[in-house]
Amino acid sequence: VGSTNTIIADMFRERGLLPTPKLAGLMASAIVSDTVMFKSPTCTERDITTAQRMARIANVSLEELGKMIFSTSLTRKSANEMLHSDYKEFHIAGHTLAVGQITCTDSPSLLERKEELLDLMKKEQKQKGFSMILLMLTDVLLEGSHILYVGNDETIEQAFHEVPRENTVFLPGIMSRKKQVIPMLSALW
């Protein structure tokens, strides 16, 4: 399953328990968040049906929940907060890299801060000696991710079969760091 809350909801059902409407709303929200509005490759049919069941109990719209979750304003956050809000470091075949991810519904507004983000990423790359740092701006509505990166252009081009421009590339259909980005870099290295 794509969300732990799918399992938790199943545990409720297996024990003949019904979550309260508030708890069901939270559980539906968690499933929508974890599966990126059911567009992540980690999402399963079981996640979708469970979220629908929780939404019925809570009397909420999954579409409205998704919009509320992914429309949060990032404009007031610092570049450091944006980069590190969902940030993981990896060690692959002698390469050390970090990948941050922001899931949103308006990536063009975040791209307006591209230079600020890239400057921060360059400083961190130098400070920590990373081979590469990537920031995924995963846009739920565009169903893809803008990748901002510092490191080797050729690595990005070979891993994703797209020509980057000015430390940026858009990757349609790429929604998951774990299932789509890290495996591509791992296979390359």
DRENPA-802597 format. One record per residue: residue number from 1; residue in one letter; z, x, y of N, C-alpha, C, O, CB in turn. Coordinates in steps of 0.2 Angstrom, whole numbers. Each point is the difference from the previous one (the first is absolute). Glycine has a CB too. Layout:
BEGIN
[NUM, "A", [Z, X, Y], [Z, X, Y], [Z, X, Y], [Z, X, Y], [Z, X, Y]]
...
END
This chain:
BEGIN
[1, "V", [0, 4, -6], [0, -4, 6], [0, 4, 6], [2, 6, 0], [4, -15, -6]]
[2, "G", [-8, 7, 12], [0, 3, 6], [6, 0, 4], [1, 4, 5], [-13, -6, -5]]
[3, "S", [17, -2, -2], [6, -1, 4], [6, -1, -5], [-1, -4, -5], [-6, -1, 15]]
[4, "T", [12, 8, -8], [6, -1, -4], [3, -7, 0], [3, -2, -4], [0, 14, 6]]
[5, "N", [-4, -15, 4], [2, -7, 1], [-4, -5, -5], [3, -5, -1], [0, 8, 13]]
[6, "T", [-8, -1, -15], [-4, -4, -5], [5, 0, -6], [1, -5, -3], [-13, 7, 8]]
[7, "I", [14, 4, -7], [5, 0, -5], [6, -3, 1], [3, -4, -5], [-8, 15, 2]]
[8, "I", [8, -11, 9], [6, -3, 1], [0, -8, 0], [4, -3, -3], [-1, 13, 10]]
[9, "A", [-9, -12, -4], [-1, -7, -1], [-1, -3, -7], [2, -5, -2], [-8, 6, 13]]
[10, "D", [3, 3, -15], [-1, -1, -7], [7, -1, -3], [1, -4, -5], [-12, 10, 4]]
[11, "M", [16, -1, 3], [6, 0, -3], [4, -6, 2], [4, -3, -5], [-4, 15, 5]]
[12, "F", [-1, -15, 6], [3, -6, 2], [-2, -6, -5], [4, -3, -3], [-4, 7, 15]]
[13, "R", [-7, -4, -13], [-3, -5, -4], [2, 0, -7], [2, -5, -3], [-12, 5, 11]]
[14, "E", [11, 6, -11], [2, 1, -7], [7, -2, -1], [1, -3, -5], [-9, 12, 4]]
[15, "R", [12, -9, 6], [7, -2, 0], [1, -8, 2], [5, -2, 0], [-2, 14, 2]]
[16, "G", [-9, -15, 0], [1, -7, 2], [3, -1, 7], [2, -5, 1], [-1, 2, -13]]
[17, "L", [-2, 8, 16], [3, 0, 7], [-6, -1, 5], [-5, 3, -1], [15, 4, -3]]
[18, "L", [-8, -10, 9], [-5, -1, 5], [3, 3, 7], [6, -1, 2], [-10, -10, -7]]
[19, "P", [0, 16, 8], [3, 3, 6], [1, -5, 5], [-4, -5, 1], [-1, 16, -4]]
[20, "T", [9, -10, 8], [1, -4, 6], [-7, 0, 4], [-4, 5, -1], [17, -3, 1]]
[21, "P", [-14, -6, 4], [-7, 0, 4], [0, 7, 4], [-5, 3, 1], [5, -16, 0]]
[22, "K", [6, 15, 2], [0, 6, 4], [-1, 6, -4], [-4, 4, 2], [12, -9, 5]]
[23, "L", [-5, 5, -13], [-1, 6, -5], [-8, 0, -2], [-3, 5, -1], [16, -5, -3]]
[24, "A", [-15, -6, 2], [-7, 0, -2], [-5, 2, 5], [-5, 3, -1], [8, -13, -6]]
[25, "G", [-1, 8, 14], [-4, 3, 5], [0, 7, 1], [-5, 3, 1], [7, -13, 5]]
[26, "L", [4, 13, -7], [0, 8, 0], [-4, 3, -6], [-3, 5, 1], [14, -6, 5]]
[27, "M", [-10, -2, -12], [-4, 2, -5], [-8, 0, 1], [-3, 4, -2], [13, -8, -6]]
[28, "A", [-12, -2, 10], [-7, -1, 2], [-2, 6, 5], [-6, 2, -1], [6, -15, -2]]
[29, "S", [4, 14, 8], [-2, 5, 5], [0, 7, -3], [-5, 3, 2], [11, -10, 7]]
[30, "A", [-2, 8, -14], [0, 7, -3], [-6, 1, -4], [-3, 5, 0], [15, -5, 0]]
[31, "I", [-14, -6, -4], [-6, 1, -4], [-6, 1, 5], [-5, 4, -2], [10, -11, -7]]
[32, "V", [-6, 3, 14], [-5, 0, 5], [-1, 7, 3], [-5, 3, 0], [6, -15, 2]]
[33, "S", [5, 15, 0], [0, 7, 3], [-2, 5, -5], [-4, 4, 1], [14, -8, 6]]
[34, "D", [-7, 4, -13], [-1, 5, -6], [-7, 0, -2], [-3, 5, -1], [14, -6, -2]]
[35, "T", [-14, -5, 3], [-7, 0, -2], [-5, -1, 5], [-6, -1, -1], [10, -5, -8]]
[36, "V", [-2, 8, 16], [-4, 0, 6], [-5, -7, 0], [-6, 0, 0], [6, 13, 0]]
[37, "M", [4, -18, 0], [-3, -7, 0], [-5, -1, -6], [-6, -3, 1], [7, 3, 12]]
[38, "F", [1, 3, -19], [-4, -1, -6], [-7, 4, 0], [-4, -1, -4], [9, -10, 3]]
[39, "K", [-5, 16, 6], [-6, 4, 0], [0, 7, -3], [-4, 4, 0], [1, -11, 10]]
[40, "S", [9, 9, -12], [2, 6, -2], [-3, 1, -8], [1, -5, -3], [9, 6, 11]]
[41, "P", [-12, 4, -10], [-2, 1, -7], [6, -1, -5], [-1, 0, -6], [-9, 8, 10]]
[42, "T", [16, -7, -1], [6, -1, -4], [1, -7, -1], [4, -2, -5], [1, 12, 9]]
[43, "C", [-8, -15, -1], [2, -7, -1], [-3, -3, -6], [-6, 2, -2], [6, -3, 14]]
[44, "T", [4, -3, -15], [-2, -4, -6], [0, -7, 1], [2, -3, 5], [2, 12, -12]]
[45, "E", [-8, -13, 2], [0, -7, 0], [8, -3, 0], [1, -5, 3], [-13, 5, -8]]
[46, "R", [16, 4, 1], [7, -2, 0], [3, 0, 7], [4, -4, 1], [-4, 8, -13]]
[47, "D", [-1, 1, 16], [3, 1, 6], [-2, -6, 5], [4, -3, 3], [-4, 15, -4]]
[48, "I", [-7, -14, 0], [-2, -5, 4], [3, -7, -2], [2, -4, 5], [-13, 10, -4]]
[49, "T", [11, -8, -7], [3, -6, -2], [7, 0, 1], [3, -6, 2], [-11, 5, -11]]
[50, "T", [12, 6, 9], [7, 0, 1], [1, -1, 8], [5, -3, 2], [-3, 11, -12]]
[51, "A", [-6, -4, 14], [1, -1, 7], [-1, -7, 2], [3, -3, 4], [-7, 15, -2]]
[52, "Q", [-1, -15, -5], [-2, -7, 1], [6, -5, -2], [1, -5, 4], [-13, 7, -5]]
[53, "R", [15, -1, -4], [6, -4, -2], [5, 1, 4], [4, -5, 2], [-7, 6, -14]]
[54, "M", [5, 5, 15], [5, 2, 4], [-1, -4, 7], [4, -2, 3], [-2, 13, -9]]
[55, "A", [-8, -10, 8], [-2, -4, 6], [1, -7, 0], [2, -3, 5], [-11, 12, -3]]
[56, "R", [7, -12, -8], [1, -7, 0], [8, -2, 0], [2, -5, 4], [-13, 4, -11]]
[57, "I", [15, 5, 4], [7, -1, 0], [3, 1, 8], [4, -4, 2], [-3, 8, -14]]
[58, "A", [-4, 1, 15], [2, 1, 7], [-3, -4, 5], [2, -1, 6], [0, 12, -10]]
[59, "N", [-8, -15, 2], [-3, -4, 4], [-3, 4, 6], [0, -1, 6], [7, -9, -9]]
[60, "V", [-11, 16, 1], [-3, 4, 5], [-7, 2, -2], [-2, -1, -6], [13, 6, 9]]
[61, "S", [-15, -3, 2], [-7, 2, -2], [0, 7, -1], [2, 4, 4], [-6, -13, 3]]
[62, "L", [1, 11, -12], [-1, 7, -2], [-5, 4, 5], [2, 5, 2], [0, -8, -14]]
[63, "E", [-7, -1, 15], [-4, 3, 5], [4, 1, 6], [-1, 6, 3], [-9, -12, -8]]
[64, "E", [14, 2, 7], [4, 1, 6], [5, 5, -1], [2, 4, 5], [-3, -16, -2]]
[65, "L", [4, 12, -9], [5, 6, -1], [-4, 7, 1], [3, 4, 3], [4, -12, -11]]
[66, "G", [-12, 8, 5], [-4, 6, 0], [-2, 2, 7], [1, 6, 2], [-6, -8, -13]]
[67, "K", [3, -2, 15], [-1, 1, 7], [6, 3, 4], [0, 4, 4], [-9, -13, -4]]
[68, "M", [15, 5, -1], [6, 2, 3], [2, 7, -2], [2, 4, 4], [1, -16, -4]]
[69, "I", [-4, 14, -7], [2, 6, -2], [-4, 6, 2], [3, 5, 3], [1, -11, -13]]
[70, "F", [-11, 5, 10], [-4, 5, 2], [-2, 1, 7], [-4, 4, 2], [0, -5, -13]]
[71, "S", [6, -4, 15], [-2, 0, 7], [6, 3, 5], [-1, -1, 6], [-6, -9, -8]]
[72, "T", [12, 13, -1], [5, 2, 4], [-3, 6, 5], [-4, 4, -2], [12, -6, -7]]
[73, "S", [-5, 1, 15], [-3, 5, 5], [3, 7, -1], [6, 1, 0], [-7, -11, 8]]
[74, "L", [-4, 15, -8], [2, 7, -1], [-1, 3, 7], [2, 6, 0], [-5, -6, -12]]
[75, "T", [1, -3, 17], [-1, 3, 6], [6, 3, 3], [-1, 5, 4], [-8, -13, -2]]
[76, "R", [15, 5, -3], [6, 3, 3], [3, 6, -4], [5, 3, 2], [-3, -14, 3]]
[77, "K", [-5, 12, -11], [3, 6, -4], [-3, 6, 2], [-6, 1, 3], [7, -9, -13]]
[78, "S", [3, 13, 9], [-2, 7, 2], [-5, 2, -6], [0, -3, -5], [10, 6, 11]]
[79, "A", [-14, 2, -4], [-5, 3, -5], [4, 2, -6], [-2, -1, -6], [-6, 5, 15]]
[80, "N", [14, -1, -8], [4, 3, -6], [2, -6, -4], [0, 1, -6], [4, 9, 13]]
[81, "E", [-2, -15, -4], [2, -6, -4], [-5, -3, -4], [0, -2, -6], [9, -1, 15]]
[82, "M", [-15, 3, -6], [-6, -3, -3], [-2, 4, -6], [-1, -2, -6], [-3, -3, 17]]
[83, "L", [4, 12, -10], [-2, 4, -6], [5, 0, -5], [-2, 0, -6], [-4, 7, 14]]
[84, "H", [12, -7, -7], [5, 1, -5], [3, -7, -3], [5, 0, -4], [-2, 11, 10]]
[85, "S", [-6, -17, -3], [3, -6, -3], [-1, -1, -7], [5, -3, -4], [-7, -2, 15]]
[86, "D", [-3, 7, -14], [-2, 0, -7], [-3, 6, -2], [-6, 0, 0], [5, -13, 0]]
[87, "Y", [4, 18, -1], [-2, 7, 0], [2, 4, -7], [6, -1, -1], [-6, 1, 14]]
[88, "K", [-4, 2, -16], [2, 4, -7], [-4, 7, 0], [-6, 0, 2], [8, -12, -8]]
[89, "E", [2, 16, 3], [-3, 7, -1], [-2, 1, -7], [4, -3, -5], [3, 8, 14]]
[90, "F", [-12, -1, -11], [-3, 1, -6], [-1, 7, -1], [-2, 4, 4], [-3, -15, -5]]
[91, "H", [5, 13, -6], [-1, 7, -1], [-5, 0, -6], [1, -3, -6], [10, 8, 9]]
[92, "I", [-18, -4, -2], [-5, 0, -5], [-4, 6, -1], [-3, 3, 5], [2, -15, -2]]
[93, "A", [2, 15, -8], [-4, 6, -2], [0, 5, 5], [-5, 3, 2], [-3, -10, -8]]
[94, "G", [14, 9, 8], [1, 5, 5], [-1, -2, 8], [0, 4, 4], [-4, 4, -13]]
[95, "H", [2, -14, 10], [-1, -3, 6], [6, -4, 2], [3, -4, -4], [-15, 4, 3]]
[96, "T", [15, 0, 7], [5, -4, 2], [-3, -5, 6], [-3, 3, 5], [12, 6, -8]]
[97, "L", [-8, -15, 2], [-3, -5, 5], [5, -5, 1], [5, -1, -4], [-16, 4, 1]]
[98, "A", [10, -7, 9], [4, -6, 1], [-5, -5, 2], [-5, 1, 3], [15, 6, 1]]
[99, "V", [-8, -13, -6], [-4, -6, 2], [5, -6, 2], [4, -2, -3], [-13, 5, -6]]
[100, "G", [7, -5, 15], [4, -5, 4], [-5, -6, -1], [-6, 0, 0], [13, 7, 8]]
[101, "Q", [-4, -13, -8], [-4, -6, 0], [3, -6, 5], [6, -1, -1], [-9, 4, -11]]
[102, "I", [-1, -6, 16], [2, -5, 4], [-5, -6, -2], [-6, 1, 0], [10, 6, 10]]
[103, "T", [-1, -13, -12], [-4, -5, -2], [0, -5, 6], [6, -2, 2], [-3, 3, -15]]
[104, "C", [-9, -3, 15], [0, -4, 6], [-6, -5, 0], [-3, -1, -5], [8, 11, 11]]
[105, "T", [-6, -14, -1], [-5, -4, 1], [-5, 1, 6], [-5, -3, 1], [12, -6, -7]]
[106, "D", [-5, 15, 9], [-4, 2, 6], [0, 7, 1], [3, 3, 5], [0, -13, 1]]
[107, "S", [-7, 13, -11], [0, 8, 0], [-3, 2, 7], [1, 6, 2], [-2, -6, -15]]
[108, "P", [-4, -3, 16], [-3, 3, 6], [5, 1, 5], [-1, 5, 4], [-10, -11, -6]]
[109, "S", [16, 2, 3], [5, 1, 5], [4, 6, -2], [2, 4, 5], [-1, -16, -2]]
[110, "L", [0, 14, -9], [4, 6, -2], [-4, 6, 1], [2, 5, 1], [4, -12, -9]]
[111, "L", [-13, 6, 7], [-5, 6, 1], [0, 2, 7], [-2, 6, 2], [-5, -10, -11]]
[112, "E", [9, 0, 14], [1, 2, 7], [5, 6, 1], [0, 3, 5], [-3, -15, -2]]
[113, "R", [8, 12, -8], [5, 6, 0], [-2, 6, -5], [4, 4, -1], [5, -13, 4]]
[114, "K", [-15, 9, -4], [-3, 5, -5], [2, 7, 2], [3, 4, -4], [-12, -11, 1]]
[115, "E", [8, 9, 9], [1, 7, 2], [7, 2, 0], [2, 5, -2], [-12, -6, 9]]
[116, "E", [14, -4, -5], [8, 1, 0], [2, 1, -7], [4, 4, -2], [-3, -11, 12]]
[117, "L", [-4, 3, -15], [2, 0, -7], [-2, 7, -3], [3, 3, -4], [-3, -16, 3]]
[118, "L", [-6, 15, 2], [-3, 6, -2], [4, 6, 2], [1, 5, -3], [-13, -10, 3]]
[119, "D", [13, 5, 7], [4, 6, 2], [7, 0, -3], [2, 6, -2], [-7, -7, 13]]
[120, "L", [8, -4, -13], [7, 0, -3], [-2, 3, -8], [4, 4, -2], [1, -14, 9]]
[121, "M", [-10, 7, -10], [-2, 2, -6], [-1, 8, -1], [2, 3, -5], [-7, -15, 3]]
[122, "K", [1, 14, 7], [-1, 8, 0], [6, 4, 1], [1, 5, -3], [-12, -8, 8]]
[123, "K", [16, 1, -1], [6, 3, 1], [4, 0, -7], [3, 5, -2], [-3, -8, 15]]
[124, "E", [0, -3, -16], [4, 0, -6], [-4, 4, -6], [4, 3, -4], [0, -14, 8]]
[125, "Q", [-10, 11, -4], [-4, 4, -5], [2, 7, 1], [1, 4, -5], [-10, -12, 5]]
[126, "K", [9, 11, 6], [1, 7, 1], [8, 1, -1], [1, 5, -3], [-10, -5, 12]]
[127, "Q", [13, -4, -7], [7, 1, -1], [2, 0, -8], [4, 4, -2], [-2, -10, 13]]
[128, "K", [-5, 2, -15], [2, -1, -7], [-5, 4, -4], [1, 0, -6], [4, -11, 8]]
[129, "G", [-10, 14, 0], [-5, 3, -4], [-4, -4, -5], [-2, 2, -5], [10, 8, 6]]
[130, "F", [-9, -16, 1], [-4, -5, -4], [-7, 2, 0], [-3, 2, 5], [11, -11, -3]]
[131, "S", [-12, 7, -8], [-7, 1, 0], [-3, -5, 4], [-5, 1, 3], [6, 4, -14]]
[132, "M", [2, -11, 11], [-3, -6, 3], [5, -5, 2], [5, -1, -4], [-16, 3, -2]]
[133, "I", [10, -6, 11], [4, -6, 1], [-5, -6, 2], [-4, 1, 4], [14, 6, 0]]
[134, "L", [-9, -12, -7], [-4, -6, 1], [5, -6, 2], [5, -1, -2], [-14, 5, -7]]
[135, "L", [6, -8, 13], [3, -6, 3], [-5, -6, -2], [-5, 0, 3], [12, 6, 6]]
[136, "M", [-5, -10, -13], [-4, -6, -2], [1, -6, 5], [6, -2, 0], [-7, 6, -12]]
[137, "L", [-4, -6, 15], [1, -6, 4], [-3, -6, -4], [-6, -1, 1], [6, 7, 11]]
[138, "T", [4, -9, -16], [-3, -5, -5], [0, -7, 3], [5, -3, 2], [-1, 10, -12]]
[139, "D", [-11, -9, 11], [-1, -6, 4], [-1, -6, -5], [-5, 0, -3], [0, 6, 13]]
[140, "V", [10, -10, -10], [-1, -6, -5], [-6, -4, 1], [-3, -2, -5], [15, 2, 4]]
[141, "L", [-14, -1, 7], [-5, -5, 2], [-7, 4, -1], [-5, -3, -2], [12, -3, 10]]
[142, "L", [-7, 12, -7], [-6, 4, -2], [-1, 2, -7], [-5, 2, -2], [5, 3, 14]]
[143, "E", [5, -6, -16], [1, 2, -7], [-2, 7, -1], [-5, 2, -4], [3, -14, 1]]
[144, "G", [5, 17, 7], [-2, 7, -1], [5, 4, 4], [5, -3, 4], [-17, 1, -6]]
[145, "S", [11, 9, 2], [5, 4, 4], [-4, 5, 4], [-5, 3, -2], [14, -4, -7]]
[146, "H", [-7, 1, 16], [-2, 6, 4], [5, 6, -2], [6, -1, 0], [-10, -7, 10]]
[147, "I", [1, 14, -12], [4, 5, -1], [0, 5, 5], [-6, 3, 2], [3, -4, -14]]
[148, "L", [8, 3, 15], [1, 5, 5], [3, 6, -4], [4, -1, -4], [-2, -7, 14]]
[149, "Y", [-5, 14, -9], [2, 6, -4], [0, 6, 4], [-4, 1, 5], [0, -7, -15]]
[150, "V", [8, 11, 8], [0, 7, 2], [-1, 4, -6], [4, -1, -5], [3, -1, 16]]
[151, "G", [-11, 6, -11], [-2, 4, -6], [-7, 1, -1], [-4, 0, 5], [14, -4, -11]]
[152, "N", [-13, 5, 0], [-7, 2, -1], [-4, -6, 0], [1, -4, -4], [3, 14, -2]]
[153, "D", [-9, -10, 10], [-5, -5, 0], [-4, -1, -6], [-1, -6, -3], [-1, 8, 15]]
[154, "E", [1, 4, -15], [-4, 0, -7], [4, -4, -5], [-3, -3, -5], [-3, 14, 8]]
[155, "T", [12, -10, -3], [5, -3, -5], [-1, -8, 0], [0, -3, -5], [8, 13, 6]]
[156, "I", [-8, -12, 5], [0, -8, 1], [-7, -2, -2], [-1, -5, -3], [9, 6, 13]]
[157, "E", [-13, 3, -8], [-7, -2, -2], [-1, 0, -7], [-3, -5, -3], [-1, 9, 13]]
[158, "Q", [6, 1, -14], [0, 0, -7], [4, -5, -4], [-2, -3, -5], [-1, 15, 7]]
[159, "A", [9, -13, 1], [5, -5, -4], [-3, -7, 1], [1, -4, -5], [9, 12, 7]]
[160, "F", [-12, -10, 4], [-2, -7, 1], [-7, -1, 1], [-2, -6, 1], [13, 5, 4]]
[161, "H", [-15, 6, -5], [-8, -1, 0], [-2, -4, 7], [-4, -4, 0], [4, 4, -13]]
[162, "E", [4, 2, 18], [-2, -3, 7], [1, 6, 5], [4, 5, -1], [1, -16, -2]]
[163, "V", [-10, 11, 8], [0, 6, 4], [5, -2, 6], [-1, -5, 4], [-11, 8, -7]]
[164, "P", [17, 1, 4], [5, -1, 5], [-2, 2, 7], [-5, 4, 1], [14, -2, -9]]
[165, "R", [-7, -5, 13], [-2, 2, 7], [7, 0, 4], [4, -4, 0], [-15, -2, -1]]
[166, "E", [12, 12, 4], [5, 1, 5], [7, -2, -4], [4, -3, 3], [-11, 1, 7]]
[167, "N", [8, 5, -16], [6, -1, -4], [2, -7, -1], [5, -2, -1], [-1, 12, 6]]
[168, "T", [-10, -14, -6], [1, -7, -2], [-6, -2, -5], [-5, 2, 1], [11, -5, 10]]
[169, "V", [-4, -2, -15], [-5, -3, -5], [3, -7, -1], [6, -1, -2], [-10, 13, -3]]
[170, "F", [-1, -17, 4], [2, -6, -2], [-2, -1, -8], [-6, 2, -1], [5, -7, 13]]
[171, "L", [5, 3, -16], [-1, -1, -7], [1, -7, -2], [5, -3, -1], [-1, 15, -1]]
[172, "P", [-10, -16, 2], [0, -7, -2], [4, -1, -7], [-2, 4, -5], [-9, -6, 12]]
[173, "G", [15, -3, -8], [3, -1, -7], [6, 4, -1], [3, -1, -6], [-15, -3, 2]]
[174, "I", [13, 9, 8], [6, 5, -2], [6, -3, 3], [1, -1, 6], [-9, 11, -6]]
[175, "M", [13, -13, -4], [6, -3, 2], [6, 3, -2], [6, -1, 2], [-12, -9, -2]]
[176, "S", [5, 14, -6], [6, 3, -3], [0, 8, 0], [-4, 3, -2], [5, -14, -5]]
[177, "R", [5, 13, 10], [1, 8, 0], [0, 2, -8], [-3, 5, -2], [9, -5, 14]]
[178, "K", [-1, -4, -15], [1, 2, -7], [-5, 0, -5], [-1, 4, -4], [12, -8, 6]]
[179, "K", [-15, -1, -1], [-6, -2, -5], [-7, 3, 2], [-4, 1, -4], [11, -11, 0]]
[180, "Q", [-8, 11, 10], [-6, 2, 3], [-1, 6, 3], [-5, 4, 0], [3, -16, 1]]
[181, "V", [7, 14, 3], [-1, 6, 4], [3, 6, -4], [-4, 5, 0], [5, -11, 11]]
[182, "I", [5, 6, -13], [3, 6, -4], [-5, 2, -6], [-1, 5, -1], [13, -9, 5]]
[183, "P", [-14, -1, -8], [-4, 1, -6], [-6, 4, 2], [-3, 4, -3], [7, -14, -3]]
[184, "M", [-7, 8, 12], [-7, 3, 2], [1, 7, 2], [-4, 5, -2], [0, -16, 6]]
[185, "L", [10, 13, -1], [2, 7, 2], [2, 4, -6], [-2, 6, 0], [5, -10, 12]]
[186, "S", [0, 1, -16], [2, 3, -6], [-6, 2, -5], [0, 6, -2], [11, -13, 2]]
[187, "A", [-15, 3, 0], [-6, 1, -4], [-4, 6, 3], [-3, 4, -4], [2, -16, 0]]
[188, "L", [0, 12, 10], [-3, 5, 4], [3, 7, -1], [-3, 5, -1], [-1, -14, 9]]
[189, "W", [11, 9, -7], [3, 6, 0], [2, 2, -8], [2, 6, -1], [3, -8, 12]]
END
